[in-house]
Amino acid sequence: MADQDLRLPLPTDTPLEPPAVWEELRARCPVAHATLPSGDTAVYLTRYDDVRTLLSDPRFVRPTERDGAARVAPEGSGGAAATGGAAVAIPDRGEPHQRWRRRVGKYFTAKRMTALRPGMTRLAEDLVDAMLAQGAPADLRASLGFPLPVQVICDLLGVPAEDRDRFSHWSDSFLSVTRHTAEEIATAQREFTAYMAGHVAAKRARPTDDLLGTLITDSAEEGGGLTDDELVATGMGLLVAGHETTANMIGKMAGLLLGDRSRWERLLADPSLVRTAVEESLRFDTNLGFGLRRYLGEDAEIAGQVIPAGSTVVCSMPAANRDERAFTGADAMDLARTPNPHLAFGVGPHSCLGQALARTELQVVLETLLRRVPTLRLAVPVADLRKTEGLLVGGLREVPVRW
């Protein structure tokens, strides 16, 4: 495929298979140009070293409307995550961004997630009980993949999980590329911002021991803490991440492990592989979405080519994660692969802050399913699974299973 023919998102034969063009791009055109749904053009990177290098460079930041970067979404259909045009926003560059990461990141350490693990396991058990009681076939995404991370992030933030239907709509609007109209997005943004601002105000008036409440208390004690706008943006960002990314990954992980029954059988025979299987599922996932975008405020040299200042770069982490230069047998799913330095959570100054939480949730879900539903299998052929469409992130609409 010629460089100028690339249009994102790239087509695939099935929802869990990689685009056929990735291999050719990595071999012959590692610095390609691709047309986004907006019609704008961006640089498209597919090699592991190139993606890692660019994401690790603190000079290059997430695109925003003020940068004049290439737009992802057609005019009027992009949510705040696609346009960078949120009403309230987390500092996205320099020392203010690092200050925000230091304050929020200490609540997402592996040690803190270990402490939360027993509660996650009880929740997973309860959700599996309800799924089994309802009977087969069931939608694993609706029964377990969606409600577990939503309940966990709501508990962490101290917001009522009963509002999850509203959260789901707001999250979809936030991540919209082509799914919602400009009016729907604007309404959702106003509602979402007002909702979270109300929670921040309530927690300032009456401190709580959840994450938002603790951030408020700590900020007051330390002086010069997060502003109300930063707290609102933090709550919104974490709520969206808790709804979409982990929920999607639970469904895709199940599809990958059940789509080839030998993978599931190997885990049943050796549950000690759960941790490495989760990491390999993250590496093997090809349906991550658009990848991470970076705006170049100055020239950058990648793969021997100079990418000029003013360019928008799409870093395809899934393509990089299939690069044979970085992973032996990259197109084979090796459940015991170690080390596994995949890029699913990004890398560098903008890497995913909640990756310890996501890893813990994925491990708990897999452990629980292996223990409670060893006969679990897909209720439809892998080729019949349907992709989520129109959002910045990738997933499956449903994961039909039986046992």
N, C-alpha and C positions, 0 to 999 in steps of 0.2 A: 504493500500500500504506500502510495506516495505521501510524503510529509504533508503536503497541502490538502490532502483528502481526509485528514483526521478530524472527526467531530466527536466531542464529548457529550454524554457518556458513550464509551465504546460499546458496540454490540457484542453479545456473547451467545453461544448456542444454548446453554442452560444457565440457570441463575448462579450456580456454584463453580462454573468453569471460567478460566481466564480468557480474555479476548485473544484471538489467534495472532493479532498483530504485535503483541508485546514482545515476543521473541525476536521478530524482525527489527523492531525499533531498538531493542537493547543491542543487537548485533550491528546494525547499519546506520541507525539514526537516533542516537541517544539524546540529542538535543533537537526535539521536533517542534513543530508548531501545530496547534490544534484550535479548532473553532469551538467556542463555548455556546451553550444554548442561547445566549444573548446575541450571538453573531460576532462578538469580539474575539480576538485571537490572543492566545497565551502560549508561552513556551511550555513544553510537556517533557518531563524527565522520567526515565524508566529504569536507569541503572542504579544499583544499590549505593555505590560510592558517591555518585553525583547527588542523589536524593539526600543521603546522610550529610554530605558536606554542606549543602545549601541550608538544610533545616538547622544545622548546628551553628550557623553563622548569625550572631546577634544583630548584625547590620540589617538583615532582611526580615521584614515584619509582615503580619497579616494585612492584606489589602483592606482599605476602607474607602468610602466614597470620597473623602477629602484627598486621597492620593491620586485620583484620576486613573485608577487601575482598571484593567479589563474587567468588565462586568460578567458575572456568571449567569444571572437570570435575565430573561427578556424584560424589557421595561414594564414595571408595574407588577411583577409577579415574584420578586425576590424578597425573602424574609431578611431579618437583621443579620443572621449568620452568613447569608450569601452576599449582602451588600455592605456589611460593616456599618450600617446606619442606625444602630440602636439608639433609642432615646436616652438610655443610661448605659454606660459602658465601662468595662474593666480597663484600667490602663494597659495599653497594648505594646509598649516599647520602653526601652531604657530603664533607668533606676525606678521610676514609679511602678513599672510592671514587675520588676524583681522584688520590690517592697511588698506588692500585693501577693506574689507567690510565696514569699517567706511567711507572711501572716496566715494565709489560708492553707498552705501546704503542710504545716505542722499538724493539721487535723486529719491528714490523709496518709500518715505513715503506715508502713507494714505492721508495726507494733499495735497501733490503734485498730487496724483492720482485724488483726488476730483477736483482739478483745471483743469485736463485734461478731465474730464468726459463729459462736454458739447460737446467738439470736437469729442469724441468717439461716442456719441449719434448721432450727425449729420452724421458721416461716416456710422454708422449702418443703419440709415434711408436711405441714398443714396444706399447702397448695397441691402437693402430689396426692394427699388423701382425698381432697375435694375432686381432683381430676379422675381418680380411680373410682370414686363413688358415682360420678356422673356417667362413667362408662365410655367404652371405645365406639367409634373413633373420637379423638379429641384434638383440639388445636393446641399444641404445646406452647406456642407463642402466647396465646390468650390465657392459657391456664397457668403457666409458670414463667415463661420468658419475659412477659410484660409486667405482671403484678409484683414479682419479687424485687427487681431493682427500683421500681416506683415506690414500694412500701419502704425500702431501706433508705432511699434518698429523702423521702418525706420525713421519716423519723429523724434522720440526721439533721435536717434543716429545721425541724419543728413546725412543719406545716401539715394540715390534715390530709391524709391519703384519700379521704372521702371526696376530695375535689379532683381526683385523678382524671375524670373525663374532661374537665376544663383544662387541666395541665396538658393532656394529650393534644387537644386542639391548639393550645398556645404553642406547644413545642413544634407541631407540624408547621404552623404559620411562621415560626421563628426560623425554621430550616427550609422553608419553601424555595424551590427553584421555579417550578411551573405548576405547583398544585393549587395555589390560592391566588385570588385577585388582589390588586393593590388595596381595595377597600377592606377586604377580609383581613389582610395582613395588618393594616393600620389599626383596625378595631381591636384585633387580638393583641397587638403591641400595647395599646393604651390600657386594655383590661389587665394584661399580665403585669405591666409596670405598676399600675395602681394597686393590684392585689399584693405584690411583694412589698411595695412601699408601706402598705398598711401593716404588714407583719413586722417590718423593721421598726416602725413607729411603736407598735404594741410591745415589742421586746425591749425597746429603749425605756418605755414607761415601767415595764415590769420584767426585769431580767429573767432569762431562762437558761437552762444548762445544755441546750442543743447547740449546733454549730453556729447559727446566726447569733443567738443570744450570747454565746461565749465570745465570739468575735467582737460584739459590742462592748461587753464587759472588759475584755483584754485591751481593746483600743482605748477605752476611757482611762484605764489604769496606767497604760504606757504613754499616753499622750500622743497626739498626732496620728491617731489610728485611721481606720478606713472611714471615708465619708459615707453619708447616707446613700448617695448615688452608687458608690462602689459596693456597698452592702446589698443594695437592690440588684445591681448587675451580677454580683456573685451568686445570690440566691437564684436568679433567673437562669444563669449559665449552668449551675450545678443541677437544677431541676430538669433542664432540657437534656443534659448529658445523661442523667439518671433515667430519663424516659426512653431515650432513643438509642444511644450507642450500645449500652450493655444489653438492653432488651433485644435489639437486633442481633447482637453477637451470640446470645444464648440460642436463638433460633437457627442461626447459620452453623454454629458448632454442632448442634443436634443433627442438622442436615448432612454435614460432612461426615460425622461419625456413624450415622445410621445409613447413609447412602451407600456405603461400602461396609457390608455386615462384618467383614473380617476385622475392621477397626474396633467396632463395638465388642466383638468377642475377645479381642486381645485385652481390652480394658477390663472386661469381666474376669478374665484369667489373672490379670495383674493390676489391681486397683492402685498400686503404688505409682503407676504411670499417669495418674490424673493431672498432676502439675505440668509435666512436660507435654501431655496431650492438649491441655489448654493453651500453652504457648504455641504449639504447632498449629492448632486451629486458628489462632490469631495470625500466624504467619501465612497460612494456607488460604485464608479468606481473600477472595478476589472481588467481593461485592461490598467494598468499604465505602464507596461513594466517589466523590470527585478527587479525593486526596487533599493534601494541605496546600494552600496557595500562599505564595510569598510575593511581596512587591519589592522590586529592586530600586532603591534610591540612588544607586551608583552602579557602574559597570561591574560585572562579575565574570570570571573565567570558569567555565564548566566544560569538562571533557575536551579541553583544548580550544574551545570556542568562547568568544567574548559575547556575553548577553548584555545588551545595552541598558543603561539606566532608564527607568520608566517602564520596564517590562514587568508583566505579571507571569509568574512561574507556577505551574501546577506540578507538585511533587507526588508522583503516583507511588505511594508506599506499597500497595499490593503488587505492582509490577516489580518494584525493587526487591520485595520479599521472595520473588520467584527467580532472582538472578543467580545463575549457576556460578558466577564469579564469587558470590558470597556464601552460597549454600550448596553443598554437595547433594546431588539428587534433588534439586530444588522443586521439581514437578512431582515428586513423590511425597506423600504424607507420612512422615516418620514420627510416630507417637513418642519415641524415646529420644528425639533429637536434642542434643546438648553439646556445646552451647547453642543458643538460639537467639542471636541478636537482631530479631525482627524489628521492623519500624512501625508496627501497627499503632503504637501510641505516640508516634513522632519521636523526636530527639532534640536535645538542645533547650534553649530558653523558653520555648513554647510547647514543650512536650506535655502530654496529658497529665494534669494534676491529680486526677482521680484513678490512675492506673492501678494502684494497690487495691482500691475498692473494687474495680472491675474484675481484677484477677481473682480476688477472694470470692466474689459472687459467682463467677464462672466455675471455679473449683467446687464450691458448695453445691451448685446445681448438678454438676456432673457426678459428684460423689453420691448425692441423694438419688438421682435417677438410676445409677448402676446398682445401688443397694436395694431400692424399693421396686424398681420396674426393670429387672434384668431382661425380660422378654420384649422390651420396647422396640418398635420398628416403625418405619415410615408407612403411612397408609396410602401413599401415592408414589409413583415413580419419581426419582429425583428430577427428571426432565419436566415434570408437571408442577414443580414448585414455582411460585410466582414472585417476581421481584417487587419490592416497594418502588414506586415510581414518583418522580417529581420532587424529591427531597435532596438536600445536600449530602445526606448519608444514605448508605445502602442497607438493605435488609430483605427479609421475606415477609410477604403479606400474612401468611399463615404457615404452620408446620403441622400438617395432619399426621397423627400417629395412632397406632393401636398396640395392643400387648396380648 
